[in-house]
Amino acid sequence: MNTKQWYESLFENYGRTYDKECFTQGTIGECDFLEKEFQFDKSLRILDVGCGTGRHAIELTKRGYSVTGVDLSESQLARAREKAVEQNLRIEFQRHDARNLPFNGEFDAAIMLCEGGFPLMETDEMNFRILKNVTRSLKDRGMFIFTTLNGLFPLFHSVEAFCAEAKQEGNAAYKNNTFDLMTFRDFNITEFEDDSGNKKTLSCNERYYVPSEITWLLKTLGYASIEIFGAKLGAYSRDDRLTPEDFEMLVIGHKP
């Protein structure tokens, strides 16, 4: 019998609650940055990987872009479709596992923000498979923009203290964090309330990456240029040099 991974259980019935989490509040500013990177070219076809409740896909569609959103969670996708209908937007939301995408050279750009799949997988190989699948989905000269957990941060800070400080009333709580220096994985107990008001507790672990690892992984996949910056919630900027103070890093890769 297949036991569900923590990230499957977490997103089973969590769409409305997810939209209230503090880390989902930066959509407008993030899309402002994406538009600049897209050079405001509305002809681009964009793939949103781990689109969740569709916040970036919806905002970019409102601005005139063609976006396809994919996610593993049917519950998150249902909420995304509901929001799109409420706003009279036609957006294709498809259920796919990012480790096994059906696309081949179809998109001009891919985004994967707020830990959309990568780096939540249980092995490094699975995380790499996500990068590989997204890369295969892109056309030549395609652009891949994603955020991921900054491995420099836990070397200098407590992840548990950071999460506690950012937490707002009613948001998920992260406890008993242990950071493993050999694997760069943070193990924690996540407590949250789902959309039906049920309190749930999950044992989770996420992989933090250092910039040189990300660069090497993307070089392996043939990217011609790879740039890494600090990722400030709702305010991505090329002016933000990555430091150990950044919880997340912003990665921009271009295929040759």
N, C-alpha and C positions, 0 to 999 in steps of 0.2 A: 504493500500500500504506500502510495506517495504521501509523505507528510509535507504540509505546506511550509514554505520558507517564511521567515518573519515578514518580509516585504509584501508577500501575498496576503498574509493575514491582516497586516496593518491597513491595506487599502481596500479591504472587502466591503466596508460600509462606512466610508470616511470622507465622501466627496464634499458635503456641506461644511463639515468640521474642518477639513483640510483648507478650505478657502478662507477660514478665519485665523489660521496659524500665522504667527508673526513673520515667518520666513516667506510667506506668499504675497507680501504687501508691496513688492517693488516693481510690479509688472510694467507700469507706464514708463518709468525711467529706464528699465531694461530694454524695452522695445524702442525707445528713443535711440539708445546705443546701437541696437541691431540695425535699425534703419540707416544709420550712418555707415555701418560696415557694409550694408547692402547697396550703398551709394544711391539710396532712394529709388532703386530700379524695380518697379512694380511688375516687371515681366518675369521675375525670378520665381521658380517653384521651390518652396521651402518645406523641409521635413522637420517636424517637431517630435523628437524622440523622448519617450517618457513624458508625454504632454499633460498627464494628470487630468485636472478638470478643465484643461484647455485655455488657461489664462493667457499665455503668449500667443497661441494660435488664434484666439478670438481677437485679441488686440491688433495683431498684425493683419488679420483679415479686414478688420474695420478700416485699417489704413490702406487697403487696396492690394494686399499681397495674396498669392495663392498658397495656402498652407494645407498640408496633410498631417494630421496628428495621430501618433501611435502610442499605445500604452498596453501594459499587461493586465491592468485592472478594469474589469467590465463596469464596476461601480463608479470608478473615476470617469470613464468614458461616457457613462449614462449621464452623469452630471455635466460633462462638457457639452454633450449633444443638447441637453435641456437648456443650458445657458445660450447656446448658439441659436436655438429656435426662439427663445425669448427676445433675442436681439435681431431676429430676421436675417441671420447669416447662414450661408451655405458652406459648411466646412466638412471635409471628409475626415471622420475619426474612425480609425481601424484598430482592432485588437491584434497586437502582435507582441511576441517576445523579442526584445531588442537583440538577443543573441542569435536570432534567426529571422532576419527581415527578408521579405520577398522581392525587394527592389534591386534594380541593377542599372546604375548610371542614369537615374531618372530625375535627380534633383540638383538644382544649382547651389543650394545651401542647406545645411542641416544645423539645427540647434538642439542642445540637450542641457537644459538648465535646472538648477536646484536639485542636483543628484537624480536626474531622470534615468534611473536604471544603473548606469555607471556612477559610483563605485560600490553599489549595494550587493553585488553578487558574492556568492560564497567562496569562490576561488579567483585568483588572479587571472587564470586562463579564461574564465567566463567574462570577467571584466574586459579583457583584451578582445574577446569575441564580439562584444558590443561595439568597440571602436572599429573593428574590422568590418562588421556588417553595415555600420553607418557609412564608412568610407566607400564600400562597394555600391551604396545607394546613390553616391554623388557622381555627377558628370566630371569630365576632365576640367581642371581649373575650378572645381567646386570648393566651397568654403565650409568649414566645420567650426562652429562656435559652441563651446560648452564650459560649464563650471564643474569643479570637483573639489573634494576636501583637500586642504593644504597640509601636507605632512610636516611642514616646518612648525605649524601652530602647536601641536601637542608636545613638541620637544621643549617648549618654553612656557606653556600654559596648561591649565586644567580644562579639559573639554567639558566636564561636569559643571564647573563654575561658570564657564561661558554660556552654556545652555540655560542654566538657572537664572542668570542675569538677563538673558534675552526673553525668557518665558513671560507670557502674559496670562492673566486669569483665563482658565478654560482651555489653555493650550496643552499640548503633550509635555510630559515631564520626563527627563532622562536622568537615571540614577545609577549608582554603583559602576561608574565608568572605570574600565581598566584598559590602558593603552599598551599594546604588546610591541615592544621595540624590534622584535625579530620579524614580525609580519606587517607592522604598521597598521594594525587593525585595532579599532576601538570597540570594546565589548561593553554593552550597557543594557540596563533594564528600562524599557520605554513604557510609561503609563499614560493612557489616553482614554478619551470617551468617544465612542463611535456615534454615527448620526442618529441612532436609536436611543442614545443615552446610556448604553452599556459601558461599564468601566472595564478596560482590558489591560493586561500586562504581557509584554513580549520581551523575550531575550533577543537582542539585535546585535549585529556587528557590521561595521562599515570600514572600508579600506581607505586610508589616507595615502596620498601620493606626493612624492617630492618632485619638484620641477624637472630635474634631470631624467626621472623615470618617464614622465609624460612625454618629454622631448624624444626619448629613445623609442617609446612605443609608437609614436606618430612617424618618426623617421623610418622605422621598420615597415610601416604601412605606405611609405613613399611620399609623404608630404614634402612639398618644396619649401614651404616656410612655416615655422611654428613660433608663435609669440605667446608669452605668458605674463599675465598681470594680476594684481590683487583684485578681488571681486567684492565690491561694496554693494550691499543689498539695495537694489533700485537705483544704483548710481555707478554702473560700470564705466570705466574710463581707461583710455590708453595712457593716461598720466599717472596711474596708480602702479608704481613699482611693487612687485610682490615682496612682502616682508613676513617675518614670523607672527606679526600682529593680525594677518589676514586669515580668517577661518576657512575661506574658500579661495581658489584661484580661478582666473578666467583664461581660457585657452582659445587661441584663434589659429587654425591651421588652413593652409591653402594647398590643394592638390596641383600637381604640375599640369 
